[in-house]
């Protein structure tokens, strides 16, 4: 007879496992994943509340001159919660700007449906010009103001936010270069020139007696990046493909 505490090996299978950890890995991982997923969803909802509140205030004021406390009050969340997700107003503006840029890229992708790469560039310039005009009819008429203010204080962050739009325009410029439709030079630089000219001119020309139009801006860009003989050939009724 075995003494107390002594284990007898009689060849049988011991169905009782002394380890508390064996066999519980799967449910433990599911429980943790469910918990973190819920936390992420809650965080995403609160962040969106802050962003929506800021958008509403900007729309009401027609300006980005607001305080963090105003955003917190409208969101009905706490100041402590705000600073869990944002370092301050500048980071909130950056988040709003990134959303604007994402929406802009989607709008440009829908608008640039022409087969000809130059026509697609023209369509893109028209959309960008419209987005960057301060008095455009929009729920968020501050696209240009975001960029100008943040460009001074946070140039690297603004550059990252601009990246999706820039790369999309670069792709069109590269297509045009491959087709022999651009002047000699790096397509990326030419795309940058077009974007900077369009965004800056749109923001500066609004409000005057004779504001520069998107069509005029594109005509300037066209002659800047496309050889004169190509422009002349495209202007002929038999070869010109009008963009929508």
N, C-alpha and C positions, 0 to 999 in steps of 0.2 A: 504494500500500500504506500502510495506516495505521500510524503509529508506536505503540510500546508504550504502553498506558494510554489510547489515543485510542478513543473510542466511534464506531462506524460506523453511521449511520442508513440501513439499506438497505430499510426498510419491513417487515422481519420482526418477529414478536412475540417479545419477550425473556421466556422462561419462568423465568428466574432473577431473584428479587427480592432486592435488596440490603438490604431492611429486615428486621430480626429480629422486629418487632412485628406486621407485617401478617399477618392470617390466624390469629393465635394467640389472639385475644380471647375466642372462645367457649370453648375448652378451658381457658383460664386462669381465666375466671370460674367454670366448673364446678368446677375444682380448688379454688379459694378457697372457694366455697360449700360444697363437700363437707367441707373442712377445718373451717370455722367451725361447720357443722352437727354434726360429730363432737365438737367442743369444747363446744358448748352441751349436747349430750346427756350428755357426761361430767360437766359441771358440774351439770346437773339431777339426775343420779344421785347425786352426792356430797351435794348439798343435801338430797335426800330421805333419804339415809342418816343425816345428822345429825338431821333431824326425827324419823325413826322411832326413833332411839336415845333422843332426849329423851322421846318419848312412852312408851317402854318404862320408862325410869327413873321418870317421873312415875307411871305405873301401879304400879310396884313400891313406890314410897315413899308414894303417895297424897298427894304434895305437890310443889310446884315448887321446893322447897329442894334444888337440885342445883348442881353446878359445871360449868363448861365442860369441865374435864379429864375429868369422869365421862362426859360425852357423847362426847368425843373417844375415850376408851378403849373405850367400847362400840361406837362406829362402826368402830373399827379403822382410822381415818384419822389424819392428823397434825393437830397444833395449828395449824400454819401453814396447812393446807388450810382449817380451820375459819374462820380470820380472813380468808381470801380471800373468803368468802361472807357472813360475819356480823361486825358491829362488836363484838358481845359477846352476853352472855346475854339482854339485853333485846330485841335484834333477833331472836334465836331464838324467844323467847316470842311476839313479835309475829307471826312467821311461823306459829307453831302456832295462835295465836289467829285469824289470818286463815283458816287451814284449817278451824278449828272453825266460824267464821262461815259459810263457804261450805257446809259440811255442814248447818248449821242451816237455811240458806235452802232448800236442796234438800228437807230434811225437812218444812219448813213448806209448801212448794209442793205436796208430795204430800198433806199432811194437810188443806189448805184447799181442799176440793173441793165445799163447799156452794154453792148458787146465791145465797143471801141474803148480802149483804156483812157484816152483823152476825154472822151465824153463822160466816163465814170469819174474822172478827176473833176470835171466841171460840176457834175452833180454833187460831189462831195463838198466842193467849195461853197456851193449855194446853201447846203444844209449847215455847214460850219458857220458861214456868215450869218445865217438866220439865228443860230443858237447863241452867237456872241454879240448880237445886237441888243443893247440894254432894254430898249422899249418893245421888244418882240412880244407878240401876244402869247404868253405862256404862263403856266401856273408858277413857274420858277424863273423869273426874268433876271437872274443874277449870275448866269454862267460866266460872263466876262469879269464881273466884279470879284467873284471867287478867285479866278486865276490871277488877276492883277495883284490883289492883296497878298495872297498866299505865296505868289512867286517871289516876293521880296523877302518874306520872313521864313519860308520853308521851300526853297527852290527844288531840293532833291525829292521831297514828297510830291510836289506838283508834277515834276518830270515823270515820276512813277505812275501818277494818276493819268497823265497824258499818253503814256506808252501804248495802250491798246488802240487809241485813235491814230496816233502817229504811225504805228506799224501797219495799220490798215491802209493808210494813205501811201505809205512807202511801197506796199505791195502793188498798188495801182501804178505808181511811178515806175517801178521795176518792169511791169508788163509793158508800159509805154516805151521804156528804153529798149527792151528786147525787140519791140516792133520797129525800132529805128525812128521813133517819133519825138524824142527829146534831144535837146542840145547836149554836146559833150559834157560830161561831169557825173559825179556820183548821184544816182537817183535818190539816195537818202537825203542828201543835202538839198536837192531840188524840192523834195517833199517837205522838208523843214521850212524852206523859204516860202512855199505856197501857204502852209499852215500859219506861219507867223504873220505873213502879210494879211491873210484873211481875218484872223482873230483880232489883230491889233487895229486894222482899219475899221472893222465892224464896230469895235468899241469906241473908237475916237470920232467917227464920222456922224454918229447918231445925233439928232437934235438940231443940226444946222439947217439953213434954208435949202440947200441943195446937197443932201447927204449922198455920199458915194454908194451906189447900189451894188448888189451882189454880182450883177451882170458886168458892171464896169470893173469890179475887182477881178473877176475871172478873166476878162479881156487882158488886163495887165499881167496876170499870172501866165496866161497862154503865151503871150509874146516873150515873157521872161524865160520860159523853159522849153518852148517849142521853136524849132528853126523857122525862119521866115518862109522858106519855100513850102514847108509842110503846112503852115498856117494858110498860105495862099491856096494851096491845093484843096485844103479842107473847106475853104470858103466858097468854092465853086458849087453851084446848085446840084451838079451831077454827082459830086463826091461827098458833099457835106452831110453828115448824119446828125440831125438835131437831137439833142438830149431832151428827155422829158422834164 
